[in-house]
Amino acid sequence: MVTEGRLRAWVLASRPRTLTAAAAPVLLGTGLAAARGAVRLWPAAAALLGALFIQVGTNLANDYYDHVRGGDTPDRVGPLRVTQAGLIPPETVRNGAFTVLGAALLVGIYLVWVGGWPMAAVGLASLACAVAYTGGPFPLAYHGLGDLFVFLFFGLVAVGGTYWVQALHLTPEVLLAGAGMGALSTALLVVNNLRDLETDRRAGKRTLAVRLGRRGTKAELLLLLAAGFLVPVLGVLLFGWPLPALATLLAALPLLKVVPVVMASSSATDPATLIPPLGRTAQAAGLYGLLLGAALALG
């Protein structure tokens, strides 16, 4: 029997605030499908459900693997990790991760039936990387590949895969939209890794932020934000996206307070100052997918 306290711990471990990063690219891909008269509600709903399962499964796997690898230390700043805090036994968190990813696999079977074998490759790669992000013999996040993983799977793959299961083909504008979504999703990771830079370095977690240092990581963040907000402009100019697509630039509003704080962070003396910017970056990424997807669908 699951007690109320245990249920709260599982909700905490699933990190519900990260689910906007999983939902946003699906909304964007569906908006593109609607704009091209190819929207199919059941595949779109299945893509959303699968994306949420993979996100939760990844969060649980990270909670477990960061603990067993020593990546989560008592001086880490940020959301509480239930494994490190002793709220749920490590093996239970690990089993929970594989259970949720198993549910994603079941959803994926339907998507393969709808979208054919390309979706099988996408689905299996997504599931494998969900574990390999912090687990396995070559954890991506520990070798500076986390940023590339997020750009690909929360951008190109998520937007492109959502569009594919509805339209059964891809176009250059889908990849452009996926690149914009991937840029903002990666920006979210960059702020997170900048906050954890010193604790990750001490734990031997060689994220790209650790490799680039603070100055290089801040430059990466600015480039990602610029790329994300250039995409709607290019879409209007190159692919005839409706002018309301430029409303996506409203997603820059939460970032108006993010950039100065991030640029001013020069040391690890108070990494907690980067927690509010992290939330605002997540908000911006969610608004990006929602606003651009809605503008394309309605336009």
N, C-alpha and C positions, 0 to 999 in steps of 0.2 A: 504493500500500500504506500502510495506517494504522499508524504506529509506536505502541509502548506509550505514549510520552510524548504523542503527539498524541491518542491515545484518552483519556488522563487529562485533557487539556485540554478535550476535548469534554464529558466528564462534568462537569468543573468549570463549563463554560459553561452546561450544562443546569440547574445548581443543583438537584440532586435533593432537597435539604431542603425546597424549596418545593412539592414534589409533594403533600404532605399537604393543602395548601390547595386543590388541585384535586380530590383524592379525597374529602375530607370531605363536601362538599355532595352528591356522588353517593351516598355511603353513606347520608346522611340522607334524600335523596329516595327511595331504594330501600326504606329502612326504613318510610317512610310508605306506599309502595305495598304493602308486605307487610302492614302493619297493616290496610289496606283491601281485602285479598284480590286485589290487582291486579298483584302482582309478576310480571315477565317477565324471565327471566335473560339472554337474548341482548340485548335492548335495554338492560338495565342494564349489561351488560358493555361494550357499544358506547359507552354514555354515559361510562363510566369511561375507556375507551381514548381517546375523543375529547377528554375533559377533560385528560388527561395530555399528549396531543399539543399541545393549545393552550397549556398552561402552559409546556412546553419551548420551543415556538415563540416565545412571548412573551418568555421569558427570553433567548433568542438574539437576538431583535430588539432588546430593551433593551440588551443588551451592545453591539450594533453601533451603534444610533442614539445612545445616550448618548455613545459615543466620538466619532462624527462631529460631534455637536452641541457637544462640549466639556463635557458634563455629568460625565464621568469624568476627574478630575484626579489627579495623583500624591498629593495630600494627602487623598484620599478614604479613609475608614475603612470596612471591611467586607469581604465576600468578594471575592476577586480577580476582576477582569473580564479575560477572556482577550484581548479586542481591544485594550484600553488597555495591557495588559502585553506585547503583541506576540507572544503564544503562537500565535495563529491570525490569518492575514490578514483584514482587515475584510470584504472581498468574500466570502471563504469563510464567515465567520460569517453574513453576510446571506443567502447562498445556502442555508446550513443552516437558517436560520429559515424561509425560504419552502418548503423541502423538507418540514420537519416539519409546517408548517401545511397543505401539500398533502396529507399523510397524514391530517390531521384532516378535510380536506374529503372524502376518500374515505369515512371513517367516517361523516361527516355525510350522505352520499348514502343510506346504509343507514337512518339515523335518520329521514330525510325519508320514505323508503318506509314506515317503521313508523308514524311520527307525523304524516305529512301536511305540508302547506305551512307551518303555524306553525313547524315545526322548521327549515324552510328559512330563514325570517326570523331565527330565533334563531341558527342556525349562521353565516349570512353576517355578522350583526352581531358575533358573537363573533370571527370571523376578522378582520374589519375593525378592530375595537378592539384586537386583539392587536398589530397593526402600529401603529395610531394612538396607542397608549399613549405611545410615545416617538418615533414616526416620522410622516411625512407633513407637510403644511403647517400643521396645527394639533395638535401632540402634546398629548394630554390631560394627561399628568403635568406638563408644563411650564406648564400654564395652570390648575393647581389643581383639575383634574377627576379626578385619579387615585382619590381616595377614593370618589367617586360611582361610577366605573367598577367598582371592586372590590366595593362593596356590591351593585350590580346584578348583575354577572356571576358573582361568587363566592357570591352569596346567592340572590336571587330567581330569576335566570335558571337557574343551575346546579341548584338544588333543584327549581324548578318544571319545568324541561326534563326532568330525570331522571324525575320523577313522570309527566309528560305522555306520554313515549314508552312508559310501561307502562300507565297508566290511561286515557289519551286524554282527560283533562279536568283541570281545576284546581279547588281548593277553597280557602276562606279559611285553613284550617289549614296548607295547603302554603305559602302566602305568609307566614304567621306564622313557620313553621320557616325559610323562606328568609331572612326578615329577621334572625332570630337568628344564622344562619350568616354572613350578610353582615356583621353587626356585628362578630363576632369576626375575620373575615377582614380587615375594614377596620382593626381595631385593630392587626393585624400590620403593615399598611402605615404606620400612624401612628407606631409605634415606630421603624420603619425611617426614615421621613422626619424624625422628631425627631433621630435620630442624625446624619443628613446635612444638617441644616438650614443650617448655616453654609456648607458646601461647595456646596450647591445654590444658596444665595443668591448666592455669588460667581460661580457659573457661569451665572446668569440663569435657573435652573430654578425657576419660581415655583410650587412645590408648595403645597398648602393649608397645610402646616406653616409654610412661609416667609411666607405671607399672614397666618396667625393669630398667629404668634410662639409662643414657648415656652409661655407661660401658656395661651393659647387652645388649643394643640395638646394640652396635658395635660388640659384640660377636655373636649376632644373624646374623648380616650381613655377617660376615666372614664365618659362618657355611653354610649360604644359597649359597654364591658364591662357596664355596668348593663343595657343593653338586651338584650345577648346572654343574660344569665343570668335575666332576667325572662321570657323567652319560654317556657321549660319550665313555669314556674308558670302562665302564662296558658293554655298548652296543656292542662294538667291541669284548670284551672277552666272553660275555655270549650269545649273539644272532647273532654273525657273521656279525655285521654291517660292511660295507666297510670301509677300512682305511681312505678314504677321510672324513668320519664322524668326525675324529679327528680335521679337519679344524675348527670345531666349537670352538676349543680352541682359535682361532683368535679373537673370540668375547671378549676374556679377555683383548685385547689391550686397549679399552676405559676405562677399569677398572684399568689400571696401574696408572692412575692419580686420580681415585676415592678413592681408599683405603687409601692412605696417607692423603688426605685432610679430609676424614671422621674420620680417627683415631685421627687426630690432633684436631678435633673440641671438645673442652672441656667445652664450655659454650655457652650461648645464646647471647653473646655480638655482634656477627655478623653472624646470621643464613644465611644471603645471600651468605656466602662462600660455602654453600651446594647446591646452585642452579646449578652451572656447573656440579658437580658430579651427580646430579639428571638426567640431560640431557644425560650424558655419560652412566649411568646405563640403561636408556631407550634405548639408541643406542645398548648397549650390548645385552639386552633382544631381541630386534628386529633381530639383526644379528644371535643370537643363533637359533631362530626358522627358519630363512631363510637358513642359512648355513647347519644346520643339516637336515632340510627337503630336501634341494637340494641334499645333499650328499647321502641320503637314496634313493631318487627317481632315481638319475643318476647311483647310484651303483648297 
